[in-house]
Amino acid sequence: MGSGQVVGPAGGGGGGGGDNGDGRCCDMSLKCSCRWKCEHQHYRGLFLNGGGSYKGLVFFLGCFVVLGSIATLYAWLAFTPPYAVAARAAAGGGCREDNEGSWSIGVFYGDSPFSLKPIEAMNIWRDESAAWPVANPVVTCASTSEAGFPSNFVADPFLYVQGDAIYLFYEMKNLITMQGDIAVSRSVDKGATWQQLGIALDEDWHLSYPYVFNYHGQIYMMPESSEKGQLRVYRALDFPLQWKLEKVVMKKPMVDSFVINHKGKFWLFGSDHSSFGSKKNGQLEIWYSDSPLGPWKPHKKNPVYNTYRSVGARNGGRPFIHDGILYRVGQDCGETYGRRVRLFKVEVLTQDEFKEVEVPLGVEEPKKGRNAWNGARYHHLDVQQLPSGEWIGVMDGDRVPSGYSVRRFILGCASIAAVAVIVILIGVLLGAVKCIVPLNWSSHGLGKKSNAFLVWGRSNMLSSKVRRFCSRLNRVPPFLRGWVKVNTRVGRCVVAFIFAIGVVLMCTGVHYIYGGNGADEPYLWKGHYSQFTLLTMTYDARIWNLKMYVKHYSRCSSVKEIVVVWNKGVPPNSSDFDSVVPVRIRVEARNSLNNRFRMDPLIKTRAVLELDDDIMMTCDDVERGFKVWREHPDRIVGFYPRLINGNPLKYRAERYARKHEGYNMILTGAAFIDSQLAFQKYYSPQARLGRELVDEYFNCEDVLLNYLYANASSSRTVEYVKPAWAIDTSKFSGAAISRNTKVHYRIRSNCLAKFSQMYGGLAGRKWAFDARKDGWDV
């Protein structure tokens, strides 16, 4: 071997070979790879032997296991249970999350384009899907996926009216290619029900904004093709599914463009999407021609808008003419992409001038937040007048802002990273972590440094600065331990407080990453969503319960109205409640439990959720129960099962039904019923003696309704849905009606005996718990 080479761990050749007196085998004359390996062996020895690194690592992992276990418990309590997730997927509501959003399409009606109301306000019913009434949205990713066209969302709807049929063209984000295709649906009942016809246009690039129009007896479509860098017009060969490229009318990346014939000329409005920053969605250009196929000439003042994205410059749907005035629909992208639709009246439109002013849209702003299908944003509107003179509009909407899933993931990772810092801090205070970074990383690390290391450190200024920083960072633990004495009461409180912060951050991280979009969405059934009325019975001593109850349940997606049956005391005003749906106080003449099921012609829905004012559960549980009721509208569908059997009959709690694996009664303190069917049964002449017994005992009205249902049918009359959790708030307010459980159960047992004599028994009926609905054995 020549000079300068390593001859052994303790011996040396010439020129600086050997171990340099500290057991290291490196020399500056060695190749970099060899020198790094030798240095790495030395540093590894220091790391393993210095500062209790193993102890710190074990402490770090142990803390994460504890915090992770707490976060898992939190997820189990707070997140939708597995059986509910399965129920949503089975109902067609399990569309895959997309960073662009979860867009869907709703229908609106009005006497003018400025008085549009959602379809649920028009009281349109469809018996085949128990949609009494039909509710928005009417077309979703689930609609297309069930029809064999899997998608992540649907958006940008345009109507084309042809006789009694209405065609709906829209962007459908293909689940497989992850690009936009143009899909089409048809309705023959003015938009209440839509048949998914298929894909009308599919190119190798993204398509959206399918503006469909008629010219000289031909039907044309001008979709957005900005990814192609062109504005293209297609002509229908076999409407509505076969189209052929007619002409490339403009070689620019134009987005959301439309053509309209106004005062003898064709006008093209569109936005050049090549700009950047805050003005990306704040640009608008106008072009004019004698034909919708061009050639197009630019407006003298192009771009007519080149400002911030919140002004509504980018088009948001089809323009329309009302009373001879042209109106343009724009979208406000200020807070997030597609935040809302804005409407503008065009006052001047010539080849040289353009002026428009904003006017009220006339569509009510959604109030239920993410529980509303368009609660976070709505960015497209197309309104047209039907042959009947009525106006129909279609609007898209989303529950979450643009990019929410990515933002949620980033926040979740940031929370987990903060937990790591918290764990290190606790380890430092408890002495489990001696140093924040390995000692040999700092400029004053343990052990002697080789000549090679010293020369390399001097030549690398960045490394030198990093080591000085690490050295200063390692001075923090002694300082913190001197400042916080963990063997004192104050010190232990500080550590406990820091640990609590870690728990909160860990739960927050898990919530952001795995908790979904935070919406309690409704469940689709046979292509329709619907709504129900929430009815509760109470009196003046329970006003605290009632206010909390109304605030919570009014935000549930499918709640149309809350009816408060006021039995006793001075009634409150509807304005006293924080509610986003109408609250109606129905004051009763006498204090009777029979008032719960009294006929009420003002209720506009078939479905009524009878829910005591002291029961709090998630909106998702309520929506799941509503979906099950729509599957079986002739049954009592509820959340509290009972099993009535034995001789003599004895009223028992839910655990008895669980023990015997079956039930035959559902308590109507939390149950869906058909208002027409149930109320008629309860106030029929046959039920008179039962009602008198309810008044005598001031109890058992729910038991009576179960007997009336069972007496009228030999088939199944009850259905149980297991809630994720339910809280009895009367325990906090001290306003519980049945405070003595033994007395309450004894009275109910008497009711069972008497009702069995009047209406027949329930003991011969028993239905097993269904895992698909209630999580039994899941």
HUTA-V243231 format. One record per residue. N is the residue number from 1. RES is the residue in one small letter. PSI is psi in whole degrees, 0 to 359 (NA if undefined). D_LAST is the distance of its C-alpha to the last C-alpha in Angstrom with 1 decimal. Layout:
BEGIN
[[N | RES | PSI | D_LAST] [N | RES | PSI | D_LAST]]
END
This chain:
BEGIN
[[1 | m | 146 | 72.4] [2 | g | 176 | 74.1] [3 | s | 143 | 74.5] [4 | g | 2 | 71.4] [5 | q | 160 | 69.0] [6 | v | 126 | 66.8] [7 | v | 349 | 68.3] [8 | g | 166 | 66.0] [9 | p | 336 | 63.8] [10 | a | 359 | 66.8] [11 | g | 177 | 69.7] [12 | g | 151 | 70.9] [13 | g | 205 | 73.1] [14 | g | 176 | 75.1] [15 | g | 44 | 74.4] [16 | g | 13 | 71.6] [17 | g | 181 | 69.6] [18 | g | 194 | 68.0] [19 | d | 4 | 65.5] [20 | n | 23 | 67.4] [21 | g | 357 | 67.3] [22 | d | 18 | 63.6] [23 | g | 5 | 62.0] [24 | r | 153 | 61.1] [25 | c | 19 | 62.2] [26 | c | 151 | 62.4] [27 | d | 147 | 65.4] [28 | m | 337 | 66.0] [29 | s | 350 | 67.7] [30 | l | 160 | 64.5] [31 | k | 156 | 62.4] [32 | c | 319 | 59.6] [33 | s | 319 | 56.8] [34 | c | 318 | 58.4] [35 | r | 321 | 59.2] [36 | w | 319 | 55.6] [37 | k | 318 | 54.2] [38 | c | 315 | 56.7] [39 | e | 320 | 55.9] [40 | h | 322 | 52.2] [41 | q | 320 | 52.7] [42 | h | 315 | 54.6] [43 | y | 324 | 52.1] [44 | r | 321 | 49.2] [45 | g | 319 | 51.2] [46 | l | 319 | 51.8] [47 | f | 320 | 48.1] [48 | l | 333 | 47.0] [49 | n | 351 | 49.7] [50 | g | 132 | 50.2] [51 | g | 13 | 48.4] [52 | g | 46 | 45.5] [53 | s | 321 | 43.5] [54 | y | 318 | 41.0] [55 | k | 317 | 40.4] [56 | g | 321 | 39.9] [57 | l | 316 | 37.4] [58 | v | 318 | 35.4] [59 | f | 316 | 35.4] [60 | f | 311 | 34.4] [61 | l | 322 | 31.4] [62 | g | 316 | 30.4] [63 | c | 319 | 30.6] [64 | f | 325 | 28.4] [65 | v | 317 | 25.7] [66 | v | 311 | 25.9] [67 | l | 322 | 25.9] [68 | g | 323 | 23.2] [69 | s | 318 | 20.9] [70 | i | 318 | 21.9] [71 | a | 325 | 21.2] [72 | t | 318 | 17.7] [73 | l | 318 | 17.1] [74 | y | 314 | 18.9] [75 | a | 321 | 16.7] [76 | w | 324 | 13.5] [77 | l | 322 | 15.4] [78 | a | 329 | 17.4] [79 | f | 161 | 15.6] [80 | t | 127 | 13.6] [81 | p | 158 | 9.8] [82 | p | 321 | 8.0] [83 | y | 331 | 7.0] [84 | a | 323 | 10.7] [85 | v | 318 | 12.0] [86 | a | 321 | 10.8] [87 | a | 320 | 12.4] [88 | r | 317 | 15.5] [89 | a | 319 | 15.9] [90 | a | 332 | 15.8] [91 | a | 358 | 18.3] [92 | g | 11 | 20.6] [93 | g | 11 | 20.5] [94 | g | 45 | 19.3] [95 | c | 142 | 22.9] [96 | r | 141 | 23.5] [97 | e | 139 | 25.0] [98 | d | 139 | 28.8] [99 | n | 337 | 31.3] [100 | e | 345 | 33.6] [101 | g | 188 | 31.3] [102 | s | 53 | 29.1] [103 | w | 145 | 32.0] [104 | s | 177 | 31.9] [105 | i | 133 | 34.6] [106 | g | 162 | 35.6] [107 | v | 142 | 38.4] [108 | f | 153 | 41.1] [109 | y | 155 | 44.1] [110 | g | 167 | 47.3] [111 | d | 344 | 51.0] [112 | s | 166 | 51.9] [113 | p | 357 | 50.2] [114 | f | 8 | 50.4] [115 | s | 45 | 48.5] [116 | l | 137 | 45.2] [117 | k | 147 | 42.2] [118 | p | 160 | 38.6] [119 | i | 329 | 37.7] [120 | e | 338 | 35.6] [121 | a | 347 | 38.8] [122 | m | 357 | 40.6] [123 | n | 48 | 38.4] [124 | i | 126 | 37.8] [125 | w | 148 | 35.5] [126 | r | 110 | 33.8] [127 | d | 324 | 32.6] [128 | e | 336 | 30.8] [129 | s | 13 | 28.1] [130 | a | 38 | 28.3] [131 | a | 91 | 29.7] [132 | w | 77 | 32.0] [133 | p | 173 | 33.3] [134 | v | 139 | 32.6] [135 | a | 156 | 31.8] [136 | n | 154 | 32.2] [137 | p | 156 | 31.4] [138 | v | 341 | 32.4] [139 | v | 126 | 32.1] [140 | t | 176 | 29.4] [141 | c | 329 | 28.1] [142 | a | 324 | 25.4] [143 | s | 312 | 28.3] [144 | t | 323 | 30.1] [145 | s | 319 | 27.2] [146 | e | 333 | 26.2] [147 | a | 2 | 29.9] [148 | g | 12 | 29.9] [149 | f | 81 | 31.3] [150 | p | 134 | 28.6] [151 | s | 163 | 29.5] [152 | n | 328 | 28.6] [153 | f | 167 | 30.7] [154 | v | 141 | 33.6] [155 | a | 179 | 36.6] [156 | d | 59 | 40.4] [157 | p | 139 | 40.7] [158 | f | 140 | 44.1] [159 | l | 150 | 45.1] [160 | y | 114 | 47.7] [161 | v | 127 | 48.8] [162 | q | 94 | 50.3] [163 | g | 232 | 51.4] [164 | d | 353 | 48.4] [165 | a | 142 | 46.0] [166 | i | 125 | 44.6] [167 | y | 140 | 43.5] [168 | l | 115 | 41.3] [169 | f | 140 | 41.8] [170 | y | 160 | 39.6] [171 | e | 133 | 38.5] [172 | m | 116 | 35.2] [173 | k | 113 | 34.0] [174 | n | 127 | 33.2] [175 | l | 335 | 29.9] [176 | i | 309 | 31.7] [177 | t | 345 | 35.1] [178 | m | 32 | 34.1] [179 | q | 165 | 37.3] [180 | g | 131 | 38.3] [181 | d | 164 | 39.1] [182 | i | 117 | 40.6] [183 | a | 164 | 38.5] [184 | v | 142 | 39.7] [185 | s | 162 | 38.3] [186 | r | 142 | 40.3] [187 | s | 139 | 40.2] [188 | v | 9 | 42.4] [189 | d | 40 | 41.3] [190 | k | 33 | 42.5] [191 | g | 2 | 39.4] [192 | a | 324 | 36.7] [193 | t | 137 | 35.2] [194 | w | 132 | 35.6] [195 | q | 124 | 35.7] [196 | q | 112 | 35.0] [197 | l | 327 | 38.0] [198 | g | 198 | 37.5] [199 | i | 120 | 39.1] [200 | a | 326 | 42.7] [201 | l | 129 | 43.7] [202 | d | 117 | 42.5] [203 | e | 178 | 44.7] [204 | d | 1 | 44.4] [205 | w | 171 | 44.2] [206 | h | 135 | 42.2] [207 | l | 145 | 43.0] [208 | s | 184 | 42.4] [209 | y | 63 | 44.3] [210 | p | 82 | 45.4] [211 | y | 112 | 48.4] [212 | v | 133 | 49.5] [213 | f | 166 | 53.0] [214 | n | 138 | 55.8] [215 | y | 119 | 59.3] [216 | h | 43 | 62.1] [217 | g | 2 | 59.8] [218 | q | 149 | 57.5] [219 | i | 128 | 53.9] [220 | y | 157 | 53.3] [221 | m | 134 | 50.4] [222 | m | 83 | 50.9] [223 | p | 162 | 47.6] [224 | e | 129 | 47.3] [225 | s | 41 | 48.1] [226 | s | 331 | 49.0] [227 | e | 331 | 47.3] [228 | k | 343 | 50.0] [229 | g | 22 | 52.6] [230 | q | 157 | 53.8] [231 | l | 114 | 53.7] [232 | r | 148 | 53.4] [233 | v | 128 | 54.0] [234 | y | 150 | 52.6] [235 | r | 140 | 53.9] [236 | a | 124 | 52.0] [237 | l | 317 | 53.1] [238 | d | 91 | 50.7] [239 | f | 136 | 49.0] [240 | p | 7 | 46.2] [241 | l | 345 | 44.8] [242 | q | 125 | 47.9] [243 | w | 150 | 49.8] [244 | k | 140 | 52.6] [245 | l | 122 | 53.9] [246 | e | 316 | 57.0] [247 | k | 144 | 58.2] [248 | v | 107 | 57.5] [249 | v | 344 | 59.0] [250 | m | 135 | 58.6] [251 | k | 71 | 58.0] [252 | k | 150 | 56.2] [253 | p | 70 | 52.5] [254 | m | 139 | 52.3] [255 | v | 147 | 49.0] [256 | d | 59 | 48.2] [257 | s | 149 | 51.6] [258 | f | 161 | 52.9] [259 | v | 137 | 56.2] [260 | i | 142 | 57.9] [261 | n | 116 | 61.3] [262 | h | 118 | 63.0] [263 | k | 48 | 66.7] [264 | g | 357 | 67.8] [265 | k | 156 | 66.0] [266 | f | 134 | 62.7] [267 | w | 134 | 60.9] [268 | l | 121 | 58.2] [269 | f | 133 | 56.0] [270 | g | 168 | 53.9] [271 | s | 133 | 53.0] [272 | d | 118 | 53.9] [273 | h | 19 | 50.8] [274 | s | 357 | 52.7] [275 | s | 170 | 53.3] [276 | f | 170 | 51.4] [277 | g | 208 | 50.3] [278 | s | 345 | 50.1] [279 | k | 8 | 52.3] [280 | k | 320 | 50.0] [281 | n | 22 | 48.8] [282 | g | 20 | 52.0] [283 | q | 140 | 54.4] [284 | l | 133 | 55.6] [285 | e | 151 | 58.3] [286 | i | 139 | 60.2] [287 | w | 157 | 62.1] [288 | y | 156 | 64.2] [289 | s | 170 | 65.6] [290 | d | 357 | 67.1] [291 | s | 146 | 64.2] [292 | p | 350 | 60.5] [293 | l | 2 | 61.0] [294 | g | 187 | 63.4] [295 | p | 151 | 65.5] [296 | w | 140 | 64.2] [297 | k | 140 | 66.3] [298 | p | 147 | 65.0] [299 | h | 148 | 65.5] [300 | k | 327 | 68.2] [301 | k | 20 | 66.0] [302 | n | 139 | 63.1] [303 | p | 137 | 60.7] [304 | v | 337 | 60.8] [305 | y | 136 | 58.0] [306 | n | 69 | 57.4] [307 | t | 202 | 55.8] [308 | y | 153 | 52.6] [309 | r | 353 | 49.4] [310 | s | 353 | 48.8] [311 | v | 349 | 51.8] [312 | g | 25 | 50.2] [313 | a | 316 | 52.4] [314 | r | 135 | 49.8] [315 | n | 148 | 49.4] [316 | g | 34 | 46.3] [317 | g | 191 | 46.8] [318 | r | 134 | 49.5] [319 | p | 162 | 52.7] [320 | f | 159 | 54.1] [321 | i | 127 | 57.4] [322 | h | 124 | 57.6] [323 | d | 38 | 61.1] [324 | g | 3 | 62.7] [325 | i | 136 | 61.0] [326 | l | 133 | 58.8] [327 | y | 138 | 55.6] [328 | r | 137 | 53.6] [329 | v | 126 | 49.9] [330 | g | 166 | 49.1] [331 | q | 134 | 46.1] [332 | d | 115 | 46.0] [333 | c | 25 | 44.5] [334 | g | 300 | 45.5] [335 | e | 320 | 42.3] [336 | t | 165 | 40.2] [337 | y | 129 | 40.8] [338 | g | 37 | 40.8] [339 | r | 314 | 40.5] [340 | r | 165 | 42.2] [341 | v | 140 | 44.6] [342 | r | 147 | 48.2] [343 | l | 136 | 50.9] [344 | f | 136 | 54.6] [345 | k | 121 | 57.7] [346 | v | 114 | 60.1] [347 | e | 325 | 63.6] [348 | v | 128 | 65.6] [349 | l | 99 | 64.9] [350 | t | 182 | 67.9] [351 | q | 340 | 68.7] [352 | d | 339 | 69.8] [353 | e | 152 | 67.8] [354 | f | 130 | 64.3] [355 | k | 135 | 63.1] [356 | e | 154 | 60.0] [357 | v | 147 | 58.7] [358 | e | 141 | 55.2] [359 | v | 160 | 54.4] [360 | p | 142 | 51.4] [361 | l | 321 | 48.6] [362 | g | 4 | 47.8] [363 | v | 129 | 44.0] [364 | e | 135 | 42.1] [365 | e | 133 | 40.3] [366 | p | 144 | 36.5] [367 | k | 354 | 35.5] [368 | k | 14 | 31.7] [369 | g | 223 | 31.6] [370 | r | 348 | 28.7] [371 | n | 349 | 27.0] [372 | a | 142 | 29.9] [373 | w | 335 | 30.0] [374 | n | 30 | 33.4] [375 | g | 332 | 33.1] [376 | a | 327 | 34.2] [377 | r | 155 | 36.8] [378 | y | 123 | 38.4] [379 | h | 13 | 41.1] [380 | h | 137 | 42.3] [381 | l | 131 | 43.9] [382 | d | 120 | 45.7] [383 | v | 137 | 47.5] [384 | q | 156 | 49.6] [385 | q | 129 | 51.5] [386 | l | 162 | 50.7] [387 | p | 333 | 53.5] [388 | s | 350 | 52.9] [389 | g | 343 | 53.8] [390 | e | 148 | 50.4] [391 | w | 139 | 49.0] [392 | i | 141 | 45.6] [393 | g | 149 | 43.9] [394 | v | 137 | 41.0] [395 | m | 143 | 39.6] [396 | d | 160 | 36.9] [397 | g | 161 | 34.8] [398 | d | 151 | 32.3] [399 | r | 337 | 29.9] [400 | v | 156 | 30.8] [401 | p | 167 | 34.1] [402 | s | 138 | 35.3] [403 | g | 19 | 34.1] [404 | y | 323 | 31.4] [405 | s | 321 | 28.8] [406 | v | 317 | 31.5] [407 | r | 321 | 32.7] [408 | r | 319 | 29.3] [409 | f | 319 | 28.9] [410 | i | 316 | 32.4] [411 | l | 323 | 31.8] [412 | g | 316 | 28.7] [413 | c | 322 | 30.7] [414 | a | 322 | 33.5] [415 | s | 318 | 31.4] [416 | i | 320 | 30.2] [417 | a | 321 | 33.9] [418 | a | 326 | 34.9] [419 | v | 320 | 32.5] [420 | a | 319 | 34.3] [421 | v | 318 | 37.6] [422 | i | 316 | 36.3] [423 | v | 317 | 35.3] [424 | i | 319 | 38.7] [425 | l | 316 | 40.4] [426 | i | 319 | 38.7] [427 | g | 322 | 39.7] [428 | v | 315 | 43.2] [429 | l | 325 | 43.5] [430 | l | 354 | 42.2] [431 | g | 4 | 44.4] [432 | a | 333 | 41.7] [433 | v | 113 | 42.8] [434 | k | 326 | 46.6] [435 | c | 150 | 47.2] [436 | i | 323 | 45.3] [437 | v | 154 | 46.6] [438 | p | 140 | 48.1] [439 | l | 326 | 51.6] [440 | n | 355 | 53.2] [441 | w | 340 | 52.1] [442 | s | 165 | 54.4] [443 | s | 345 | 58.2] [444 | h | 39 | 58.8] [445 | g | 166 | 56.4] [446 | l | 149 | 57.1] [447 | g | 163 | 59.5] [448 | k | 148 | 62.5] [449 | k | 143 | 62.1] [450 | s | 162 | 63.8] [451 | n | 323 | 66.5] [452 | a | 315 | 64.3] [453 | f | 317 | 61.6] [454 | l | 317 | 64.3] [455 | v | 318 | 65.9] [456 | w | 322 | 62.6] [457 | g | 321 | 61.5] [458 | r | 326 | 64.9] [459 | s | 348 | 64.6] [460 | n | 95 | 61.1] [461 | m | 324 | 61.3] [462 | l | 316 | 57.7] [463 | s | 320 | 56.6] [464 | s | 319 | 59.0] [465 | k | 321 | 57.6] [466 | v | 320 | 54.0] [467 | r | 322 | 55.1] [468 | r | 322 | 57.0] [469 | f | 316 | 53.9] [470 | c | 323 | 51.8] [471 | s | 318 | 54.5] [472 | r | 325 | 54.4] [473 | l | 325 | 50.6] [474 | n | 352 | 50.7] [475 | r | 348 | 53.0] [476 | v | 313 | 50.2] [477 | p | 312 | 48.4] [478 | p | 323 | 51.5] [479 | f | 315 | 52.2] [480 | l | 319 | 48.7] [481 | r | 331 | 48.8] [482 | g | 332 | 52.2] [483 | w | 321 | 51.1] [484 | v | 110 | 47.9] [485 | k | 103 | 48.4] [486 | v | 347 | 45.0] [487 | n | 2 | 46.6] [488 | t | 165 | 47.5] [489 | r | 317 | 45.4] [490 | v | 317 | 45.8] [491 | g | 318 | 44.8] [492 | r | 324 | 41.6] [493 | c | 321 | 40.8] [494 | v | 315 | 41.5] [495 | v | 317 | 39.2] [496 | a | 320 | 36.4] [497 | f | 317 | 37.0] [498 | i | 320 | 36.9] [499 | f | 321 | 33.6] [500 | a | 321 | 32.2] [501 | i | 320 | 33.4] [502 | g | 320 | 31.6] [503 | v | 314 | 28.3] [504 | v | 316 | 28.9] [505 | l | 320 | 29.9] [506 | m | 315 | 26.9] [507 | c | 322 | 24.5] [508 | t | 316 | 26.7] [509 | g | 315 | 26.6] [510 | v | 321 | 22.9] [511 | h | 316 | 22.8] [512 | y | 320 | 25.5] [513 | i | 318 | 24.1] [514 | y | 354 | 20.4] [515 | g | 0 | 20.3] [516 | g | 194 | 21.5] [517 | n | 1 | 24.4] [518 | g | 7 | 23.7] [519 | a | 141 | 23.7] [520 | d | 90 | 21.5] [521 | e | 154 | 22.3] [522 | p | 168 | 22.4] [523 | y | 130 | 20.5] [524 | l | 141 | 22.8] [525 | w | 116 | 23.2] [526 | k | 44 | 25.8] [527 | g | 2 | 27.7] [528 | h | 149 | 28.2] [529 | y | 162 | 27.2] [530 | s | 187 | 28.4] [531 | q | 162 | 29.0] [532 | f | 165 | 28.8] [533 | t | 134 | 30.8] [534 | l | 125 | 29.5] [535 | l | 131 | 31.3] [536 | t | 154 | 31.6] [537 | m | 132 | 34.2] [538 | t | 188 | 35.8] [539 | y | 182 | 39.2] [540 | d | 333 | 41.3] [541 | a | 351 | 39.9] [542 | r | 28 | 36.5] [543 | i | 327 | 37.9] [544 | w | 314 | 36.2] [545 | n | 315 | 32.7] [546 | l | 319 | 33.8] [547 | k | 317 | 35.0] [548 | m | 321 | 31.9] [549 | y | 310 | 29.8] [550 | v | 317 | 32.0] [551 | k | 318 | 32.1] [552 | h | 305 | 28.3] [553 | y | 338 | 27.4] [554 | s | 340 | 30.5] [555 | r | 354 | 29.1] [556 | c | 141 | 26.0] [557 | s | 317 | 26.7] [558 | s | 4 | 26.9] [559 | v | 122 | 28.8] [560 | k | 320 | 32.4] [561 | e | 152 | 34.0] [562 | i | 123 | 33.5] [563 | v | 123 | 35.4] [564 | v | 113 | 36.2] [565 | v | 109 | 37.5] [566 | w | 112 | 40.0] [567 | n | 333 | 40.9] [568 | k | 144 | 43.3] [569 | g | 182 | 45.4] [570 | v | 121 | 46.7] [571 | p | 151 | 44.3] [572 | p | 172 | 43.6] [573 | n | 152 | 44.5] [574 | s | 329 | 42.0] [575 | s | 350 | 43.4] [576 | d | 350 | 42.2] [577 | f | 145 | 38.6] [578 | d | 90 | 37.2] [579 | s | 145 | 35.7] [580 | v | 5 | 35.5] [581 | v | 161 | 35.4] [582 | p | 138 | 38.0] [583 | v | 122 | 37.7] [584 | r | 125 | 39.6] [585 | i | 113 | 40.7] [586 | r | 100 | 41.3] [587 | v | 126 | 43.6] [588 | e | 151 | 43.8] [589 | a | 330 | 47.0] [590 | r | 154 | 45.5] [591 | n | 99 | 42.6] [592 | s | 139 | 40.4] [593 | l | 342 | 36.7] [594 | n | 341 | 37.5] [595 | n | 337 | 38.2] [596 | r | 324 | 34.5] [597 | f | 23 | 34.7] [598 | r | 143 | 38.3] [599 | m | 136 | 39.3] [600 | d | 99 | 39.6] [601 | p | 347 | 41.4] [602 | l | 348 | 40.9] [603 | i | 125 | 37.1] [604 | k | 2 | 36.9] [605 | t | 152 | 33.3] [606 | r | 321 | 31.9] [607 | a | 132 | 28.5] [608 | v | 128 | 28.8] [609 | l | 108 | 26.2] [610 | e | 112 | 27.4] [611 | l | 118 | 26.2] [612 | d | 148 | 27.9] [613 | d | 357 | 29.6] [614 | d | 13 | 28.1] [615 | i | 123 | 24.4] [616 | m | 126 | 23.3] [617 | m | 171 | 20.1] [618 | t | 153 | 19.5] [619 | c | 329 | 21.1] [620 | d | 320 | 18.1] [621 | d | 318 | 16.4] [622 | v | 315 | 19.7] [623 | e | 323 | 19.9] [624 | r | 319 | 16.5] [625 | g | 322 | 17.6] [626 | f | 321 | 21.0] [627 | k | 318 | 19.7] [628 | v | 321 | 18.0] [629 | w | 322 | 21.3] [630 | r | 333 | 23.2] [631 | e | 328 | 21.5] [632 | h | 69 | 22.5] [633 | p | 348 | 25.5] [634 | d | 5 | 26.9] [635 | r | 164 | 24.1] [636 | i | 117 | 23.3] [637 | v | 116 | 20.1] [638 | g | 188 | 19.1] [639 | f | 357 | 16.9] [640 | y | 101 | 18.2] [641 | p | 154 | 17.7] [642 | r | 152 | 20.2] [643 | l | 119 | 21.1] [644 | i | 112 | 24.8] [645 | n | 186 | 26.4] [646 | g | 170 | 28.9] [647 | n | 110 | 32.7] [648 | p | 163 | 33.8] [649 | l | 138 | 31.0] [650 | k | 132 | 29.5] [651 | y | 129 | 27.4] [652 | r | 167 | 24.5] [653 | a | 178 | 21.8] [654 | e | 327 | 18.2] [655 | r | 333 | 17.3] [656 | y | 317 | 19.3] [657 | a | 320 | 17.2] [658 | r | 317 | 14.0] [659 | k | 322 | 16.1] [660 | h | 8 | 17.3] [661 | e | 47 | 14.1] [662 | g | 168 | 15.9] [663 | y | 160 | 18.0] [664 | n | 12 | 21.3] [665 | m | 144 | 22.2] [666 | i | 125 | 21.2] [667 | l | 133 | 23.3] [668 | t | 10 | 25.3] [669 | g | 347 | 25.6] [670 | a | 80 | 22.7] [671 | a | 148 | 22.6] [672 | f | 138 | 23.8] [673 | i | 160 | 26.7] [674 | d | 115 | 29.4] [675 | s | 322 | 32.4] [676 | q | 313 | 34.9] [677 | l | 310 | 33.2] [678 | a | 314 | 32.1] [679 | f | 324 | 35.2] [680 | q | 319 | 37.5] [681 | k | 314 | 35.8] [682 | y | 325 | 36.0] [683 | y | 24 | 39.7] [684 | s | 160 | 40.8] [685 | p | 328 | 43.6] [686 | q | 337 | 41.4] [687 | a | 6 | 39.3] [688 | r | 314 | 42.5] [689 | l | 323 | 42.3] [690 | g | 320 | 38.7] [691 | r | 322 | 39.5] [692 | e | 323 | 42.4] [693 | l | 323 | 40.2] [694 | v | 316 | 37.9] [695 | d | 324 | 41.1] [696 | e | 314 | 42.3] [697 | y | 345 | 39.3] [698 | f | 53 | 38.2] [699 | n | 168 | 34.7] [700 | c | 13 | 32.4] [701 | e | 325 | 32.7] [702 | d | 324 | 29.0] [703 | v | 318 | 29.2] [704 | l | 316 | 32.2] [705 | l | 323 | 30.5] [706 | n | 318 | 27.7] [707 | y | 322 | 30.5] [708 | l | 320 | 32.5] [709 | y | 313 | 29.6] [710 | a | 325 | 29.1] [711 | n | 332 | 32.8] [712 | a | 354 | 33.3] [713 | s | 143 | 30.8] [714 | s | 352 | 29.7] [715 | s | 184 | 26.5] [716 | r | 138 | 23.3] [717 | t | 356 | 24.2] [718 | v | 154 | 21.1] [719 | e | 133 | 17.7] [720 | y | 139 | 15.1] [721 | v | 124 | 13.3] [722 | k | 124 | 11.4] [723 | p | 152 | 13.4] [724 | a | 317 | 12.5] [725 | w | 157 | 15.5] [726 | a | 139 | 18.6] [727 | i | 135 | 22.0] [728 | d | 102 | 24.8] [729 | t | 347 | 27.9] [730 | s | 338 | 30.3] [731 | k | 333 | 29.8] [732 | f | 329 | 31.6] [733 | s | 345 | 34.3] [734 | g | 22 | 35.1] [735 | a | 32 | 35.2] [736 | a | 139 | 32.7] [737 | i | 314 | 33.9] [738 | s | 85 | 32.5] [739 | r | 327 | 33.4] [740 | n | 102 | 34.0] [741 | t | 319 | 30.7] [742 | k | 314 | 32.5] [743 | v | 317 | 35.0] [744 | h | 315 | 32.5] [745 | y | 325 | 30.5] [746 | r | 318 | 33.8] [747 | i | 318 | 35.0] [748 | r | 326 | 31.9] [749 | s | 321 | 32.2] [750 | n | 319 | 35.8] [751 | c | 319 | 34.6] [752 | l | 316 | 32.3] [753 | a | 315 | 35.3] [754 | k | 318 | 37.6] [755 | f | 327 | 35.3] [756 | s | 324 | 34.6] [757 | q | 324 | 38.4] [758 | m | 317 | 38.8] [759 | y | 7 | 36.0] [760 | g | 164 | 34.6] [761 | g | 165 | 31.6] [762 | l | 350 | 27.8] [763 | a | 334 | 27.3] [764 | g | 357 | 27.3] [765 | r | 138 | 24.3] [766 | k | 131 | 20.7] [767 | w | 136 | 17.5] [768 | a | 154 | 14.1] [769 | f | 137 | 11.1] [770 | d | 119 | 9.9] [771 | a | 330 | 6.3] [772 | r | 336 | 8.5] [773 | k | 328 | 10.2] [774 | d | 3 | 8.7] [775 | g | 9 | 5.0] [776 | w | 125 | 5.4] [777 | d | 22 | 3.8] [778 | v | NA | 0.0]]
END
